[in-house]
Amino acid sequence: MWSLLWNKLSAQSSGEIISKTGFMLQLTFIDVLGWVMSAAAIFIILSAVNMKKAIGPLIIASNWFSLLAVYVFFIPDTLSYFLPALSEFIDVVDFIVYFTIVGLYFRLVRHVLGDQKMIAFAITLASLVMGLFLSSLAFQSVMQT
C-alpha cells in the first residue's frame, strides 16, 4: 500500500524527495506507533476499571481485527486507484465501510469485555481519536517529503 502512495507522490512531486527507504521508514514508524498507542490505551482503560484479565485477549482480538479492516479498506481504495471517474461513488462506499468497521470494532470489544458497553465505547472512541491523530501525522510526514 505504501508503495502505491510512494509512486503516486513521486510522479506528482517536483521538489526534492527523500529516498524510498526513508519514506518507508517514516511510515513504518507511524504504523508501529499506532500499534503501541492502541495497546497502551487498552492497558490504561482496562487497568482503570480493574479489568486487567481482558487486556491480553482484547489486544490480540484488536490486532486480528485491524488486519481484517485493512483488507476491507483495500477494496474501495484499490477501486479509486483504477477507476478515478467513480471517485465520488467510491468516497461514499469508503465512508460506509469506515462506519461499518467502527461499529464492528465496538461489537468486538463489547464481546471480549463481556457486554461492558461504556468501557467498549471508551476503547472504541480512544481508537478513533488515535487513528485520526496518526492519519494526520502520516499525512504531514508524507507532505513534508
Backbone torsions as a table, in degrees:
resi	resn	phi	psi	omega
1	MET	NA	-44.9	-179.4
2	TRP	-66.1	-29.7	178.5
3	SER	-65.1	-39.6	177.0
4	LEU	-61.9	-42.8	178.2
5	LEU	-63.1	-42.6	179.1
6	TRP	-60.4	-46.3	-178.9
7	ASN	-62.2	-41.3	-179.8
8	LYS	-66.9	-43.8	-179.5
9	LEU	-69.0	-40.7	-178.0
10	SER	-68.9	-27.9	177.2
11	ALA	-74.1	-29.3	-176.9
12	GLN	-90.7	-24.1	-171.1
13	SER	-80.8	138.6	176.0
14	SER	-109.7	-11.7	-178.2
15	GLY	-86.6	-167.2	179.3
16	GLU	-75.3	137.1	-177.0
17	ILE	-121.3	138.2	174.4
18	ILE	-71.8	169.9	-178.9
19	SER	-69.3	160.3	178.5
20	LYS	-63.0	-35.6	178.2
21	THR	-64.2	-43.9	177.2
22	GLY	-62.0	-40.6	177.7
23	PHE	-60.6	-47.9	-179.6
24	MET	-65.1	-38.5	179.0
25	LEU	-65.6	-40.0	176.8
26	GLN	-59.6	-48.4	-176.6
27	LEU	-74.3	-28.2	173.6
28	THR	-65.8	-41.4	177.0
29	PHE	-59.4	-42.1	179.0
30	ILE	-65.6	-39.2	176.9
31	ASP	-63.5	-44.7	178.8
32	VAL	-64.2	-41.9	176.9
33	LEU	-59.6	-39.2	177.1
34	GLY	-62.2	-41.9	179.8
35	TRP	-66.6	-44.1	-178.6
36	VAL	-65.2	-43.7	180.0
37	MET	-63.8	-38.7	179.1
38	SER	-65.0	-46.7	178.3
39	ALA	-63.0	-39.5	179.1
40	ALA	-65.9	-40.1	178.8
41	ALA	-64.3	-43.0	177.7
42	ILE	-61.8	-44.6	179.5
43	PHE	-60.8	-47.2	-177.3
44	ILE	-64.3	-47.1	-177.1
45	ILE	-65.9	-46.3	-177.4
46	LEU	-72.5	-29.0	174.7
47	SER	-68.5	-37.7	-179.0
48	ALA	-65.4	-29.0	-179.1
49	VAL	-105.4	15.3	175.5
50	ASN	58.9	46.3	176.5
51	MET	-123.0	47.8	-173.9
52	LYS	-63.8	-25.6	179.5
53	LYS	-66.1	-22.9	-177.2
54	ALA	-89.4	-4.9	-175.8
55	ILE	-62.2	-53.0	-179.1
56	GLY	-59.7	-53.9	179.5
57	PRO	-58.9	-36.3	-179.1
58	LEU	-72.1	-38.1	177.0
59	ILE	-64.6	-42.2	178.8
60	ILE	-64.5	-46.5	179.2
61	ALA	-63.0	-39.1	179.2
62	SER	-66.0	-39.2	178.6
63	ASN	-63.6	-45.2	178.6
64	TRP	-66.3	-36.8	178.2
65	PHE	-66.5	-37.6	179.4
66	SER	-64.6	-33.5	175.2
67	LEU	-62.8	-46.2	177.7
68	LEU	-60.9	-43.4	-178.6
69	ALA	-62.5	-40.6	179.4
70	VAL	-62.0	-43.9	179.0
71	TYR	-66.2	-37.2	178.6
72	VAL	-67.6	-42.2	178.9
73	PHE	-69.3	-22.6	-179.7
74	PHE	-64.3	-31.1	-176.4
75	ILE	-63.8	-57.9	179.3
76	PRO	-66.1	-31.5	178.0
77	ASP	-65.4	-40.0	177.7
78	THR	-67.3	-40.7	177.0
79	LEU	-60.6	-41.1	-180.0
80	SER	-67.4	-28.9	178.7
81	TYR	-71.5	-40.4	-176.4
82	PHE	-92.4	-20.9	-179.6
83	LEU	-126.5	68.9	-176.4
84	PRO	-63.7	-21.4	179.0
85	ALA	-67.3	-24.1	-179.4
86	LEU	-98.6	26.3	-171.8
87	SER	-62.0	-37.2	179.9
88	GLU	-66.7	-42.4	177.2
89	PHE	-64.6	-41.5	-179.5
90	ILE	-67.7	-32.4	175.3
91	ASP	-62.9	-39.7	177.2
92	VAL	-65.4	-43.8	178.0
93	VAL	-61.7	-42.9	178.4
94	ASP	-60.7	-42.3	178.0
95	PHE	-61.6	-45.5	179.3
96	ILE	-64.6	-43.3	178.6
97	VAL	-61.7	-41.5	-179.3
98	TYR	-59.4	-50.4	-178.6
99	PHE	-70.2	-29.4	174.4
100	THR	-65.7	-44.2	178.6
101	ILE	-62.5	-41.8	178.9
102	VAL	-63.0	-44.1	177.9
103	GLY	-62.6	-42.0	178.6
104	LEU	-67.6	-35.8	177.2
105	TYR	-64.7	-42.2	176.8
106	PHE	-58.9	-43.7	179.7
107	ARG	-64.7	-39.0	177.7
108	LEU	-62.6	-48.3	-179.0
109	VAL	-63.0	-43.3	179.2
110	ARG	-61.2	-40.1	179.1
111	HIS	-65.9	-45.4	-179.0
112	VAL	-63.6	-34.9	-177.4
113	LEU	-87.9	2.3	178.0
114	GLY	76.6	45.4	175.6
115	ASP	66.1	32.7	174.1
116	GLN	-87.1	89.9	-170.4
117	LYS	-65.6	-43.6	-177.0
118	MET	-68.7	-38.1	178.0
119	ILE	-69.0	-40.0	176.7
120	ALA	-62.6	-39.9	177.1
121	PHE	-62.8	-43.4	-179.8
122	ALA	-62.2	-43.0	-179.7
123	ILE	-68.3	-41.2	178.1
124	THR	-63.4	-44.3	179.0
125	LEU	-63.5	-42.3	177.5
126	ALA	-61.5	-39.9	178.5
127	SER	-65.1	-39.9	178.0
128	LEU	-63.9	-45.9	-179.1
129	VAL	-63.3	-43.4	178.6
130	MET	-64.9	-39.3	178.1
131	GLY	-62.2	-42.0	177.7
132	LEU	-65.8	-41.8	178.0
133	PHE	-61.3	-46.7	-178.0
134	LEU	-69.5	-33.9	175.4
135	SER	-63.3	-42.1	177.7
136	SER	-63.6	-42.6	178.7
137	LEU	-62.8	-44.0	179.3
138	ALA	-64.3	-42.3	-179.9
139	PHE	-62.7	-45.0	178.9
140	GLN	-63.1	-39.3	179.6
141	SER	-63.9	-42.6	-178.9
142	VAL	-69.3	-40.8	-177.5
143	MET	-71.4	-22.3	178.8
144	GLN	-82.0	-13.3	-178.8
145	THR	-83.2	NA	NA
